[in-house]
Amino acid sequence: MNITTAIDGTSARITLRGDIDFDTLPPLRAAADALPAHVTDLLWDLHHTPFMDVVGLLLLFDHTPVDGPARRTTVTGLRQQPLRLLLLAAGLSPDTFDLARLLPDTPPTDFQQAVPERP
């Protein structure tokens, strides 16, 4: 796994290459925990993340930073499998997995909206 962090003012972008699973959770949390206290917005860039298991839900929805203020967390670049996992979790427990908070205003990069057929 390759993790890159970019900070611009009060915003940070953490970009990763590789899967999110039990083995990769600690370095991902460490990257988020290492952000300066003035960072209030965190964007997870998942363009290069083809797979995410349930620990990804912990990463994206855990609201308890080690030190410092709570951060607004969003995600971009969701690929098909991580998006399905998020949709499944939100369908089972919408209060716990609030996708309106997590997803930015734009659809994921590989999201294809169904076009209704004409009669």
Backbone as ProteinMPNN parsed JSONL, in Angstrom:
{"seq_chain_A": "MNITTAIDGTSARITLRGDIDFDTLPPLRAAADALPAHVTDLLWDLHHTPFMDVVGLLLLFDHTPVDGPARRTTVTGLRQQPLRLLLLAAGLSPDTFDLARLLPDTPPTDFQQAVPERP", "coords_chain_A": {"N_chain_A": [[0.836, -1.17, 0.0], [0.478, 2.208, -0.793], [0.587, 5.383, 0.543], [-0.322, 8.731, 0.327], [-0.199, 12.01, 1.509], [-1.641, 15.185, 1.267], [-1.722, 18.557, 2.151], [-3.671, 21.452, 2.253], [-4.111, 24.398, 3.441], [-6.785, 24.305, 5.596], [-7.617, 21.882, 4.763], [-7.186, 18.428, 3.936], [-5.939, 15.826, 1.866], [-5.941, 12.431, 1.58], [-4.458, 10.057, -0.264], [-4.564, 6.81, -1.485], [-3.058, 3.799, -2.653], [-4.094, 0.717, -3.267], [-5.701, -1.976, -1.431], [-8.228, -1.632, 1.15], [-8.129, -3.088, 4.158], [-8.031, -5.311, 7.036], [-5.26, -5.472, 7.551], [-4.234, -3.141, 6.415], [-5.472, -1.082, 7.717], [-4.25, 0.041, 10.164], [-1.936, 1.684, 9.186], [-3.374, 3.523, 7.646], [-5.097, 4.779, 9.472], [-3.087, 5.891, 11.04], [-2.037, 7.768, 9.25], [-4.186, 9.565, 9.054], [-4.372, 10.32, 11.754], [-1.983, 11.665, 12.035], [-2.342, 14.114, 10.904], [-2.202, 17.693, 11.077], [-3.599, 19.652, 13.785], [-5.062, 21.844, 12.863], [-6.328, 21.04, 10.557], [-9.442, 20.616, 9.247], [-11.028, 19.435, 7.367], [-11.162, 16.384, 5.758], [-10.346, 14.511, 2.997], [-10.701, 11.421, 1.586], [-9.101, 9.873, -0.972], [-9.985, 7.516, -3.14], [-9.464, 6.542, -5.679], [-7.629, 4.63, -6.557], [-8.225, 2.317, -5.216], [-9.326, -0.708, -5.293], [-10.652, -2.548, -3.667], [-12.435, -2.829, -0.602], [-12.861, -3.884, 2.642], [-15.002, -4.549, 5.516], [-13.658, -3.098, 7.513], [-13.047, -0.743, 6.326], [-15.34, 0.729, 6.623], [-15.163, 1.411, 9.304], [-12.942, 3.08, 9.181], [-13.86, 5.225, 7.551], [-16.141, 6.156, 8.864], [-15.583, 6.564, 11.528], [-15.717, 8.74, 14.153], [-13.981, 9.699, 16.063], [-11.268, 11.299, 16.626], [-7.794, 10.812, 17.523], [-6.272, 12.906, 18.798], [-7.097, 16.353, 18.852], [-9.388, 18.332, 16.811], [-12.719, 17.308, 15.713], [-13.182, 16.074, 12.414], [-14.498, 16.933, 9.221], [-15.328, 14.432, 7.096], [-14.902, 13.23, 3.853], [-15.274, 11.374, 0.782], [-13.777, 10.44, -2.318], [-13.651, 9.221, -5.704], [-14.677, 6.626, -5.616], [-14.665, 3.236, -6.351], [-16.266, 0.413, -7.931], [-16.661, -1.897, -6.107], [-16.05, -0.877, -3.409], [-18.03, 1.143, -3.358], [-20.4, -0.381, -3.532], [-20.258, -1.708, -1.052], [-20.51, 0.48, 0.737], [-23.098, 1.354, 0.035], [-24.612, -0.901, 0.726], [-24.14, -1.019, 3.517], [-25.275, 1.452, 4.273], [-27.9, 0.984, 3.536], [-28.616, -0.984, 5.361], [-28.219, 0.234, 7.844], [-28.981, 3.228, 8.009], [-28.756, 5.444, 9.743], [-26.355, 5.091, 11.064], [-24.477, 4.833, 8.99], [-24.212, 7.337, 7.263], [-24.478, 8.352, 4.194], [-24.895, 10.769, 2.905], [-23.38, 12.587, 4.28], [-20.819, 11.667, 3.844], [-20.271, 11.415, 1.06], [-19.238, 13.491, -1.633], [-20.691, 16.207, -3.579], [-20.581, 15.367, -6.216], [-21.01, 12.533, -8.405], [-19.439, 9.258, -7.962], [-16.386, 8.378, -9.743], [-16.599, 6.113, -11.443], [-19.274, 5.69, -11.531], [-22.265, 4.849, -13.041], [-25.166, 6.071, -14.204], [-28.373, 4.664, -14.468], [-30.125, 4.609, -17.48], [-33.41, 5.296, -18.296], [-35.452, 3.128, -20.212], [-37.118, 3.76, -23.286], [-40.589, 3.529, -23.969]], "CA_chain_A": [[0.0, 0.0, 0.0], [1.161, 3.485, -0.884], [-0.268, 6.425, 1.096], [0.187, 10.081, 0.121], [-1.006, 13.037, 2.173], [-1.439, 16.559, 0.805], [-2.449, 19.503, 2.998], [-3.858, 22.777, 1.671], [-4.85, 25.175, 4.435], [-7.48, 23.482, 6.587], [-8.064, 20.66, 4.09], [-6.176, 17.408, 3.645], [-6.329, 14.734, 0.968], [-5.132, 11.235, 1.725], [-4.609, 9.214, -1.445], [-3.936, 5.513, -1.281], [-3.02, 2.812, -3.731], [-4.194, -0.608, -2.669], [-6.949, -2.339, -0.766], [-8.435, -1.298, 2.555], [-8.518, -4.294, 4.889], [-7.544, -5.35, 8.411], [-3.817, -5.226, 7.579], [-3.889, -1.779, 5.99], [-6.151, -0.093, 8.553], [-3.364, 0.814, 11.044], [-1.223, 2.808, 8.568], [-4.33, 4.531, 7.187], [-5.468, 5.556, 10.659], [-1.912, 6.672, 11.432], [-1.954, 8.912, 8.332], [-5.21, 10.527, 9.473], [-4.022, 10.822, 13.086], [-0.801, 12.522, 11.923], [-2.693, 15.424, 10.345], [-2.151, 18.773, 12.066], [-4.878, 19.964, 14.434], [-5.817, 22.865, 12.128], [-7.038, 20.423, 9.425], [-10.83, 20.361, 9.621], [-11.666, 18.69, 6.284], [-10.334, 15.267, 5.287], [-10.852, 13.838, 1.805], [-10.061, 10.15, 1.24], [-9.102, 9.662, -2.417], [-9.985, 6.067, -3.339], [-9.389, 6.226, -7.108], [-6.764, 3.466, -6.778], [-8.586, 1.342, -4.185], [-10.335, -1.575, -5.903], [-11.349, -3.381, -2.691], [-12.512, -2.358, 0.77], [-13.717, -4.745, 3.456], [-15.791, -3.815, 6.515], [-12.859, -2.154, 8.3], [-13.134, 0.54, 5.637], [-16.447, 1.461, 7.238], [-14.612, 2.0, 10.53], [-12.055, 4.17, 8.788], [-14.592, 6.351, 6.983], [-17.221, 6.638, 9.719], [-15.144, 6.737, 12.913], [-15.715, 10.179, 14.424], [-13.223, 9.973, 17.281], [-9.83, 11.463, 16.375], [-6.94, 10.579, 18.683], [-6.092, 14.238, 19.378], [-7.489, 17.414, 17.949], [-10.814, 18.527, 16.542], [-13.41, 16.405, 14.789], [-12.985, 16.5, 11.029], [-15.478, 16.575, 8.211], [-14.706, 13.415, 6.25], [-15.566, 12.918, 2.594], [-14.55, 10.398, -0.031], [-13.892, 10.619, -3.761], [-13.046, 8.172, -6.515], [-15.149, 5.287, -5.244], [-14.793, 2.228, -7.398], [-17.497, -0.372, -7.846], [-16.825, -2.715, -4.906], [-16.229, -0.046, -2.21], [-19.326, 1.807, -3.429], [-21.424, -1.365, -3.16], [-20.174, -1.912, 0.388], [-21.099, 1.647, 1.385], [-24.543, 1.342, -0.204], [-25.162, -1.979, 1.541], [-24.106, -0.583, 4.916], [-26.257, 2.526, 4.439], [-29.227, 0.379, 3.457], [-28.875, -1.739, 6.587], [-28.213, 1.128, 9.007], [-28.776, 4.57, 7.451], [-28.358, 6.417, 10.762], [-24.948, 4.858, 11.37], [-23.673, 5.044, 7.785], [-24.86, 8.449, 6.583], [-23.739, 8.627, 2.959], [-25.017, 12.177, 2.531], [-22.264, 13.271, 4.924], [-19.54, 11.14, 3.364], [-20.062, 11.576, -0.383], [-19.32, 14.865, -2.129], [-21.832, 16.494, -4.454], [-20.44, 14.742, -7.524], [-21.031, 11.072, -8.354], [-18.135, 8.606, -8.073], [-15.829, 8.417, -11.085], [-17.051, 5.017, -12.307], [-20.713, 5.527, -11.333], [-23.031, 5.011, -14.272], [-26.575, 6.178, -13.896], [-29.221, 3.897, -15.382], [-30.959, 5.422, -18.372], [-34.663, 4.577, -18.497], [-35.771, 2.745, -21.602], [-38.335, 4.371, -23.827], [-41.604, 2.516, -24.339]], "C_chain_A": [[0.882, 1.235, 0.0], [0.185, 4.559, -0.428], [0.416, 7.775, 0.898], [-0.759, 11.07, 0.783], [-0.634, 14.398, 1.618], [-2.314, 17.476, 1.656], [-2.469, 20.851, 2.297], [-4.73, 23.576, 2.639], [-5.452, 24.259, 5.488], [-7.997, 22.175, 5.997], [-6.888, 19.719, 3.847], [-6.784, 16.364, 2.726], [-5.368, 13.589, 1.223], [-5.463, 10.322, 0.559], [-3.905, 7.897, -1.178], [-4.033, 4.665, -2.532], [-3.009, 1.445, -3.073], [-5.522, -0.789, -1.968], [-6.997, -1.793, 0.655], [-8.945, -2.566, 3.227], [-7.896, -4.232, 6.278], [-6.057, -5.009, 8.495], [-3.436, -3.796, 7.234], [-4.559, -0.7, 6.834], [-5.181, 0.685, 9.455], [-2.572, 1.933, 10.343], [-2.161, 3.899, 8.039], [-4.793, 5.406, 8.348], [-4.296, 6.424, 11.107], [-1.761, 7.906, 10.544], [-2.968, 9.982, 8.72], [-4.872, 11.137, 10.824], [-2.84, 11.779, 13.046], [-1.114, 13.901, 11.349], [-2.628, 16.49, 11.432], [-3.554, 19.105, 12.595], [-5.703, 20.985, 13.656], [-6.577, 22.293, 10.926], [-8.438, 20.03, 9.891], [-11.595, 19.568, 8.562], [-10.692, 17.63, 5.771], [-11.038, 14.591, 4.114], [-10.031, 12.575, 1.579], [-10.205, 9.963, -0.261], [-8.923, 8.168, -2.678], [-9.968, 5.666, -4.813], [-8.618, 4.939, -7.387], [-6.986, 2.396, -5.706], [-9.698, 0.449, -4.741], [-11.172, -2.367, -4.895], [-11.297, -2.744, -1.314], [-13.386, -3.338, 1.535], [-14.35, -3.907, 4.562], [-14.963, -2.88, 7.382], [-12.793, -0.789, 7.615], [-14.269, 1.391, 6.178], [-15.982, 2.127, 8.527], [-13.747, 3.21, 10.202], [-12.851, 5.406, 8.369], [-15.635, 6.951, 7.91], [-16.837, 6.809, 11.177], [-14.98, 8.228, 13.176], [-14.883, 10.549, 15.649], [-11.73, 10.094, 16.969], [-9.032, 11.267, 17.664], [-6.731, 11.884, 19.446], [-6.572, 15.253, 18.37], [-8.978, 17.428, 17.677], [-11.398, 17.423, 15.661], [-13.235, 16.965, 13.38], [-14.17, 16.083, 10.171], [-14.778, 15.633, 7.251], [-15.56, 13.188, 5.015], [-14.688, 11.934, 1.827], [-14.782, 10.713, -1.502], [-13.262, 9.42, -4.455], [-13.49, 6.768, -6.158], [-15.259, 4.384, -6.463], [-15.965, 1.321, -7.052], [-17.656, -1.136, -6.527], [-16.93, -1.872, -3.63], [-17.571, 0.688, -2.195], [-20.443, 0.845, -3.042], [-21.439, -1.612, -1.656], [-20.813, -0.747, 1.142], [-22.619, 1.677, 1.222], [-25.235, 0.257, 0.622], [-25.22, -1.569, 3.01], [-25.155, 0.494, 5.18], [-27.674, 1.983, 4.374], [-29.595, -0.368, 4.721], [-28.99, -0.839, 7.811], [-27.955, 2.567, 8.563], [-28.367, 5.613, 8.487], [-26.878, 6.294, 11.097], [-24.055, 5.217, 10.193], [-24.364, 6.081, 6.903], [-24.046, 8.845, 5.346], [-23.84, 10.079, 2.515], [-23.877, 13.002, 3.131], [-20.932, 12.908, 4.277], [-19.249, 11.46, 1.897], [-20.153, 13.034, -0.795], [-20.499, 15.004, -3.097], [-21.757, 15.813, -5.809], [-20.486, 13.229, -7.404], [-19.628, 10.489, -8.448], [-17.688, 8.514, -9.53], [-16.342, 7.302, -11.983], [-18.543, 4.727, -12.118], [-21.424, 5.782, -12.644], [-24.503, 4.991, -13.924], [-27.374, 5.402, -14.942], [-30.078, 4.859, -16.208], [-32.262, 4.666, -18.607], [-34.906, 4.282, -19.984], [-37.06, 3.429, -22.02], [-39.309, 3.279, -24.218], [-41.742, 2.336, -25.834]], "O_chain_A": [[1.895, 1.299, 0.697], [-0.926, 4.645, -0.95], [1.583, 7.947, 1.252], [-1.977, 10.974, 0.631], [0.547, 14.731, 1.509], [-3.498, 17.207, 1.857], [-1.447, 21.336, 1.813], [-5.952, 23.433, 2.643], [-4.74, 23.533, 6.182], [-8.734, 21.443, 6.657], [-5.763, 20.146, 3.59], [-7.974, 16.06, 2.796], [-4.151, 13.738, 1.105], [-6.598, 9.869, 0.408], [-2.772, 7.88, -0.695], [-4.95, 4.796, -3.342], [-2.045, 1.064, -2.41], [-6.353, 0.118, -1.918], [-5.969, -1.529, 1.279], [-10.031, -3.058, 2.922], [-7.302, -3.221, 6.654], [-5.639, -4.32, 9.425], [-2.42, -3.292, 7.712], [-4.245, 0.481, 6.682], [-5.284, 1.911, 9.508], [-2.538, 3.048, 10.864], [-1.782, 5.069, 7.991], [-4.871, 6.628, 8.22], [-4.494, 7.57, 11.512], [-1.396, 8.976, 11.031], [-2.649, 11.171, 8.716], [-5.062, 12.336, 11.027], [-2.704, 12.623, 13.932], [-0.239, 14.766, 11.312], [-2.962, 16.219, 12.586], [-4.558, 18.861, 11.925], [-6.929, 20.994, 13.775], [-7.394, 22.997, 10.334], [-8.6, 19.221, 10.804], [-12.694, 19.082, 8.83], [-9.558, 17.932, 5.401], [-12.183, 14.155, 4.23], [-8.814, 12.642, 1.402], [-11.324, 9.9, -0.769], [-7.841, 7.62, -2.465], [-10.409, 4.57, -5.16], [-8.919, 4.233, -8.35], [-6.065, 1.668, -5.337], [-10.875, 0.803, -4.669], [-12.274, -2.809, -5.218], [-10.276, -2.195, -0.901], [-14.52, -3.602, 1.137], [-14.244, -2.68, 4.544], [-15.519, -1.938, 7.946], [-12.509, 0.215, 8.268], [-14.183, 2.618, 6.194], [-16.354, 3.264, 8.815], [-13.82, 4.238, 10.875], [-12.537, 6.517, 8.797], [-15.986, 8.123, 7.771], [-17.687, 7.166, 11.993], [-14.198, 8.901, 12.505], [-15.075, 11.626, 16.214], [-11.003, 9.103, 17.039], [-9.533, 11.525, 18.758], [-7.0, 11.937, 20.646], [-6.465, 15.035, 17.163], [-9.735, 16.638, 18.241], [-10.677, 16.708, 14.965], [-13.153, 18.178, 13.186], [-14.763, 15.023, 10.37], [-13.758, 15.985, 6.658], [-16.771, 12.982, 5.104], [-13.531, 11.696, 2.174], [-15.849, 11.194, -1.884], [-12.45, 8.7, -3.874], [-12.746, 5.812, -6.379], [-15.873, 4.738, -7.469], [-16.577, 1.461, -5.993], [-18.702, -1.025, -5.888], [-17.826, -2.124, -2.825], [-18.182, 0.838, -1.137], [-21.346, 1.223, -2.295], [-22.507, -1.712, -1.052], [-21.576, -0.963, 2.083], [-23.341, 1.992, 2.168], [-26.323, 0.478, 1.154], [-26.243, -1.756, 3.669], [-25.846, 0.452, 6.198], [-28.557, 2.469, 5.081], [-30.761, -0.385, 5.114], [-29.773, -1.121, 8.718], [-26.844, 3.075, 8.717], [-27.69, 6.58, 8.14], [-26.222, 7.296, 11.383], [-23.003, 5.831, 10.369], [-25.018, 5.737, 5.918], [-23.06, 9.576, 5.443], [-22.955, 10.57, 1.814], [-23.46, 14.004, 2.549], [-20.031, 13.741, 4.177], [-18.107, 11.745, 1.538], [-21.055, 13.745, -0.35], [-21.202, 14.037, -3.387], [-22.775, 15.692, -6.49], [-20.042, 12.685, -6.393], [-18.72, 11.145, -8.957], [-18.512, 8.566, -10.443], [-16.509, 7.52, -13.183], [-19.025, 3.659, -12.494], [-21.21, 6.811, -13.286], [-25.018, 3.999, -13.408], [-27.092, 5.471, -16.138], [-30.672, 5.798, -15.679], [-32.238, 3.524, -19.065], [-34.6, 5.086, -20.864], [-37.964, 3.646, -21.213], [-38.913, 2.233, -24.733], [-42.55, 1.525, -26.285]]}, "name": "protein", "num_of_chains": 1, "seq": "MNITTAIDGTSARITLRGDIDFDTLPPLRAAADALPAHVTDLLWDLHHTPFMDVVGLLLLFDHTPVDGPARRTTVTGLRQQPLRLLLLAAGLSPDTFDLARLLPDTPPTDFQQAVPERP"}
